[in-house]
């Protein structure tokens, strides 16, 4: 129970923060942080715990975004209902894809995951009747959010509603990671990561549990993807299905620490701060920095910031 | 029928280039077991190298291969010596992420240096074509194929007949055994990465008269190089050559009959099917 206390304090602090902090820019940075953390945590369920390094998670991000956008645009279904349909759709497609690609291992799985995302991107680009092709979709104004007759949010142009939704979403994704890590599923997934053949010989059905991890991971990714898309207010195939999205998700987890619950949170903070700091300094260079960070992270701290800190503390504890 | 023949022939011509960068990828994989996700970015570097040689010094793009290949060889050797070398024993996932990072750095450096404008290298023969009993083939693609054939032949000879070629193949077969036989595995790795990179550069130089040149062009080439290599069998050079030609053909045939938007889709679907049905590829050994 004790370990929940800091999380609860942080959540309350974040919830109260907009009382003092009203500048749209500051709120924007926090919303970007929430999105990055939610995405990193989502990826972590499959990539971190199960060790299945998907570099094609943009597929679920984009399907969540396109699903909710199309439902709003064509059927007038508000996103807070539509998103669940989109999440369900993404999970179903993810399970179909997973039951095929999880037969592959290591680099072959990585390649297949990229190919799947690329196939879905090309499908979205060419299926113009549904997706409006490369021109993308700019949705109509969002209807007011009501519970009963109580109007919660009437104006979607401000950042505040997105701030609170993003906060809840990020906390939800962290909670999912926490729950998975401590569940039977989590132990199975970690066993698969450590030694797939040993896990198999102990009677763990590999594809079944990898698929369970993928379903959770894809659901969270689709949720975060559709939130991010509504926050940005526009989607087109390259922007949501491009490999950059997938690489970003991996990077958040990698910098923080793959396979830990706090890792993507730390990674999200580091990346968003660096991104914003460097965007102010020079406009196009932040993408370059992303690549440099990736190289540094792999060469110097493959266990991420959290891993480095953990090692430091352990050494201190052992030292007299 | 003429249309089909035309599509197949154009496919073979462009397939030669895919084969070239695929063979580069397969050599790197064979020697180091590292999958180079920056292969397409090296192709892009080759394209820019050729473009500026043409723009500034007026060097013909097909002649510039002589300069582009050594330049990219040095770049590749440098990358292996400074970065890749450190992760040879790391998890395959980490190796992949490292090369993805390198690719990001190369493409974004190109963007900072050359902006993301599309550039076109137009020569006097860029839009001319050669007639061959009712089938028309684009001249630059024809040249491109001929030079590809020469480079591929030279590469086969190099790997089969020279000492360094033997050493590379020995390292690819069994790293430890090669080391015990006195092969300097470390420098072979550097050489192999340089060679793979030079082949990517050659591919870039050869397609530069027919492709738009821009910093993000690499991604498509990276994926295509993988498709080619997986299709032919990881580590198999003959397989990669065959895979390149097959991918070229399926791309141009599907572009003719299904529309140009669909052609890449077909390539990736073929890729997934091969991964699932015969992951060792057409000519690969089943050790993977």
Interface residues (C-beta under 8 A of the other chain):
Chain A: X51 X53 X55 X100 X101 X103 X104 X106 X107 X108 X110 X111 X112 X114 X115 X116 X118 X119 X122 X123 X125 X126 X243 X247 X250 X254 X284 X285 X287 X288 X290 X291 X292 X293 X294 X295 X298 X299 X302
Chain B: X35 X83 X86 X87 X90 X91 X92 X93 X94 X96 X97 X98 X100 X101 X102 X103 X104 X105 X108 X109 X111 X112 X219 X223 X226 X227 X230 X259 X261 X262 X264 X265 X268 X269 X271 X272 X275 X276 X279 X288
